[in-house]
Amino acid sequence: MCGRYSLAAPTSQITEAFEIQGELDFETKEMLSHKRYNIAPSQFVPIIIENDDNTKIIKKARFGFIPSWWAHSKETFTKPPLSGTFNARDDKIFQSGYWKKSIQHHRCLLPASGFYEWEKTSTNAKIPYYFKMKDENKLLALGGIFSIWKKPDEYKFIKEDITEICTTAIITTPANKNTKAIGHERHPFIVEKEFQKKWLNTGTSEDEIKSIIKPCSCELMVYYQVSTAVNSTRTDSSELINEISWK
């Protein structure tokens, strides 16, 4: 799974890396102005999508996917709104009705500086590791899906002041050698630069999409152990990504 990541790059690096043209609106500027070292599910994050005119734009989305058709009765609706799923498996995404529409028509990129995974020890302790690109100047482009969920008028019992919400999830692939080394079977899907345009384009065929989704090469990334302070979603500082050396 991939449920925690960081985005600590300046706005100019993000817009240049993902070829965002034009002036950003105030909400997007505000969202990108803060360095974030411990992004977690249910938080709002920037995603890159392709506009109707084939230009790339940055959109605000909640990390936790809710399909556009989702509905709940008052009796069963317990979370305002439903928290959603933050990961979508590559081996199920084309078959499951929960994700199928979005993988076909609503694909996105989640810019990231790096991501965290935890190793479970024999004593059930969880040791966090941070994964990032070897090239310090490169950002990760996490492959994802998004959806626009609109609150039905009759959902008066939802107290959140929300009429519609964009939500997103990160796609996962089988683990590569690095993530397997710490006992994981899944790895976040990273879209290489040469495939990003096809990934975002709604005209890309299903076969082409499937050919793009594959585990990331181990040679492109490094990983190391970090402090367990990252375990708490309330903690957010640059110290979280510092390597811990054990003697």
N, C-alpha and C positions, 0 to 999 in steps of 0.2 A: 504494500500500500504506500501511498504518498500523501500524507496529510499535513505535513509541515514544510514550509520553505521560506526563503528569504528573498527580498528584493530591495537592495540597498544602493542601486545605481542612480546617478543623477538623471534627471528628466531628459537632458540632451543625449545621453548615451542610449536611453531606451528608444527615443524617437528615431535616432540615427540607425540603430541596430535593426529596427523593424520597419524602416522606411515610411515613417508617418509624416505626411505632408500637411501643411496648413496650420492654422493657429489652434491650439488646444483650448477647450472651454474652461471656465473657472473651476468646475467640479473636478475635471481631470487633472488640472494643474495642482489642485489641492491634494488630491489622492496620491500623486506621484512625488510630491514635495517632501514626504516623510520617508526616511530610511526605515525599513521594516526587516527585522531579523527573526521573527517567529510568527509567520502567517499561519493561521489555523482555520479549520472548517467553521463556517457561519460568519466569518469576517468578509468584508467587501474587498475585492481585488481588481486590478486592471486586467482586461483581456484584449487581445488584438483580433479584430474581425475584418472581413472584407465588406465594404459598402456596396450599394447598388451600382455605383459607377466604377467598381473594381479598384477603388482606392482603399488603403488600410486605415482604420480608425481605432482609437482606444475607447473601450466601453467599461463601465463599472458593473461588476457582477458579484453576487454573493457566492462564496465558495461552498458549494453544497447543491447539487443538481436537483431540480424539480421539473419534470416534463410539463409542457404547456397544457396538456389535457388533464392534469391531476386535479382531483376533487375529493373532498372529504365531507362526511356528514358532521353535523355539530357534535354528535355523540362520540365520534371516533377521532375527531381532530384534537390533538393534544399539544402540538407545538406551533406557535404563531410566527411565520408560517412554517410548514413542515421543513425540518432541517435539511432533508435531502441527502444524497450520496455524494461523497467528494471524490470517489474514484469510479472508473468504468473499465471493466476488463476487455482487452482486445479480442478475446476468444468468445465473448458473449454479446458484444455491443451491436453486432449486425442482426442478431437473432431476437434479442430482448425488446419487447415493445416499449420498455421504459426508456431506452436510449436510441432506438433505431432511427426515428425521425431526425434526431439531432446529428447523428453521425453521417446521415445522408445529406442534410441541408444546413446544419448550423455547427460548423467546426471553428475552432478558435486556437489561439496561442496564448499561453500564460507566461509572461516574461518573469524570469527568476535569476537571482544571483547564485543560488544553490538550494539544496534540499536536505532534509534530515531523514535518517532511518535508524531504527533501534535494533541492537543485537540482544537477544534474550539469552541469559547465561543459565548454567545448570542450577543456580540458586534462585532462578526467576527474576533476577535483577535485570534491568533494561539499560543498556549502555548506548548513548546516542553517538551517531557519526554524521559528519557533514560532507556532502558530495558537491563538487563544483567543477567547472571547466579548468583544464590545465592552463589554458591561456587566460590570464587574469582579466583581460580586456573584453572577453566574450561573455555574453549572457546566455542562459539556457532558454530555449523556446519549448516549453512544455506543451505537448499536444493535448487539446481538450475539446469538449463540446459545450454548447450553451443552449439555453432555452429562455423564452419570455413567458413567465407565468402571470396570468391576470386573475385578480381576486374577483369571484362572482359577487354580484350585488347582495345576494342573500347571506354572505359571510360576515354578518354584522358582529358575530362573536369573536372575530379576530381583532384584538385590541390594537395591533400595530397599525400605524397610520400609513398604509400602503395600498395602492391600487394595482400595481403590477411590479414585477421584479425580474431582473435578469439573473439567472443562476448558472453555475458552471461546475464541471468536474474534470479532473485530470485522467487521461487514459493511461492504463498500465499494460506493460508487456511482460513476457517471461523475464526473469532476472538475468543479468549478465554476470560475468565472473566476479565483479566487485561486490554486487549486492548479495550474490550467493555466498560470498566469503563471510558475511555476517549473518547468515542463516535466513535470507529472504528469498522467496520464490517469485516475487514481482518487482518491477522496476518502472518508474514513470517514463512514459513515452516522450522522447526528445526529438523534435522535428529539426533535422539538419537544414541549413540555410538553403541548399539547392531544391528542397522540396516544400518550402514554406508557402510559396505562391500557389502551387497545386493544392496544398492542404486546405488553404483558405477559400479557394475558388469553388463556388457551389456547382459548377459545371463538371467537376472532376468525377469520373466514373467510380463505381464501387470497387471494381478490380484495381484501379489505380490507387485508391485510398488504401486498400488492403496491402498493396505492395509497398506503401510508404511506412506503414506501421510495423516497426521491428525494433528489437532491443538496441540500445545505444552501445557504440563501441567503447570498450574499456580504455582504449588508448587515448581517448579524448578527455578523460576525467581523472580527478584525484579525490581521495576521501581520507578522513582522519577522525579520530575520536575528539569529542567536545564535552563540555561540562553538562552535567545532568540538570543544570539550571533551566535548560531548554524544555525540560519536561512540563513545566508550568506555562500555560498559554498567557499568563499574566506578565511573564518576564519578556522583555524586548529590548535588547541592547547589543552593541557590536561585540561585546565579550562572548556572546553565545557562539560565534563562529571561530573563536580562537582555538587553535589546536592544543590539546592537553598531552604533555609528554609524561610517560610513566617510566620510572627508573626501576 
